[in-house]
Amino acid sequence: MSRVLQMVEESSYLTIAKVAAITLVAIPVGLSIQRYFWRRDLRQKVWQRQTECQVAFKKLNDDLNSLNFDQEKLQAICDLPTSELKEGLQSGKYSALEVLAAYQTKAQNVTKRLNCVTEPILEAEADAKSLDEDTEKEGLLHGIPVSLKENYQLKGYDCTMGLVNLIGKLWEDDAVLIKVLKRQGAIPFVRTNIPQIMMTYECSNPIYGRTDNPFDASRTPGGSTGGEAALIAAGGSLIGFGSDIGGSIRVPSHFCGCYGLKTTLGRFSRKGTTSLSQGQTLVSGTIGPMARDLDGLVLATKAILCDYMYELDRSIPPLSFRDEIFQSKRPLKIGYYVNDGYLQSVPACQRAVMMAKTALEAQGHTVISFDPPDVPWMWTELYMKTVAGDGCRTFLEALQKDIPDDCVHMLLFSSKVPRWLIWCLKAIIGISTQDPVQTQSMTSLKGCRSVYEWWQQAKAVEAYKDKFLKKWSDLGLDGVICPVLACVAVPHGSVSSLLGAGTYSMLYNVLNYPAGSLPLTKVTSEDVQQLENYPDRRFFEKNIKKASEGSIGLPVNVQCVSLPFQEELVLRVMKEIETGLKSMGDH
Ligand SMILES: CCCCCCCC/C=C\CCCCCCCC(=O)NCC(=O)O
């Protein structure tokens, strides 16, 4: 009897063991199969999207061939500065259709080299034809083709922000800004590439791939409005639009040598632009124009600030473009700095600021030294902790069932590390990076833990704004000039090890000040030689120094800043610098 019982007991142990073993194998196998299928679905979605884009490009090409325009004339149109093209369109010297064909052809050629356009907007041809029938030609942008960052909602198109799951979610209406552009006679003609989730200075995603810098294909054009900057700088567009929550208009403009303007939150309507940060209202993303020349940047700003925008979005204060500020001859007092107290900018960026200073002085303005307060603290405790306020949950959720791009891997990893582990890692990493600010930024990625903490965060941001404004006002400043970033365009894949270089831009997102990015010079061999004296003790410094090797010939911009809602003053400072340089024979 006991033998029988023993056998039953043994067999039930065996059964349990078998079930346990099968479960242990089945669960991971099941999960792997599930994972295999959803990844296969995602890849299929990507493949379908890429095929659709190829078909659209092919259709565009066929349409262009059938129009049979003279190629030399088209190239000559693309070489015109904004003011001449505008005049030519207004006087009827050029038709909207031939200007469109010129830019469609050019953009197609540019994107073959740089992969900066995600897809053409095929409705553009009909828009151009109807503009050519219009005898009034009243719009400020009559017949000018404009390019749009992929996150601008356009009727019948999706905004993926590089997320495969958002492919095919088509918008039923245009963004307010697009409606205004069309009312002003502009023709949206291409959409441009972005980095996945738009939270880095790289420009790549698993749907549309990676965009290269027009000056050096081994480098990034910057992000997140990288496709725009590359296209404009390579001559494929005259005016475009981007968005900026940490430098995404100014940094790509600087990396590619074009013009950009981050506006004050509330100056342009953001209705109809897509972003994962919309629920985060402390350091808000804003939008703005980018252009090949300063006239284009001014024209685009004027065109948007019109009654029609205020009609479409009643939440925007009706503050039209104030020409009296832009054209004023009043002497200005401008502050400048080349070192923000965290990371010194590289010699080329310093030289550009000093060139701007000399140019302003030549124009009769006063330029004095200005030290922005507490920048390292502002970066980790205000900027990072706010933009990652929910502990990156929104970003992580969006990426969770998607294909993460290489450009988000580092941020993805850092934001997944639990808080307790960060404390341990901080000690180890702190020793190796020699930079407590950098290690603190990892904690900041954990965001705020409670509504109480979020309220404290809001208070801290307001207090910092007051402190900064007091310093500015005590000096009686009209504006500030400084680097856009601590370095120039960096190699692909290196951004996450250089993030601290972004404090120069991120500061003005925390403050919500309008800021322009003005191309001034190119890196010289002397600039590179002087890198010998650039510090290299800390992790970011080492990486900035390394990324700056071989940077001769890359563009260098200067950042021009003014107080909230003073976009006209920012543009005036940019104009004064350009005029000053021209008068000195330097531009
Ligand atoms: C992958 C999940 C982690 C996401 C981490 C989010 C928080 C990152 C904190 C700092 C990095 C900031 C880099 C800023 C780059 C410029 C972003 C920008 O201006 N985007 C424009 C826009 O969103 O419209």
The ligand as a Gaussian input file, in Angstrom:
#p B3LYP/6-31G(d) Opt

LIG

0 1
 C       13.300000      57.946000     -24.738000
 C       12.587000      58.346000     -23.546000
 C       13.258000      59.412000     -22.825000
 C       12.888000      60.769000     -23.296000
 C       13.609000      61.745000     -22.496000
 C       12.934000      63.037000     -22.499000
 C       13.603000      64.000000     -21.653000
 C       14.887000      64.348000     -22.244000
 C       15.548000      65.360000     -21.512000
 C       16.433000      66.072000     -22.082000
 C       16.809000      65.994000     -23.487000
 C       16.435000      67.229000     -24.153000
 C       16.925000      67.297000     -25.539000
 C       16.208000      68.405000     -26.215000
 C       16.300000      68.289000     -27.691000
 C       15.435000      69.256000     -28.397000
 C       14.011000      68.917000     -28.305000
 C       13.104000      69.876000     -29.067000
 O       13.272000      71.069000     -29.063000
 N       12.055000      69.310000     -29.666000
 C       11.061000      70.034000     -30.404000
 C        9.668000      69.594000     -30.144000
 O        9.443000      68.679000     -29.354000
 O        8.777000      70.184000     -30.752000

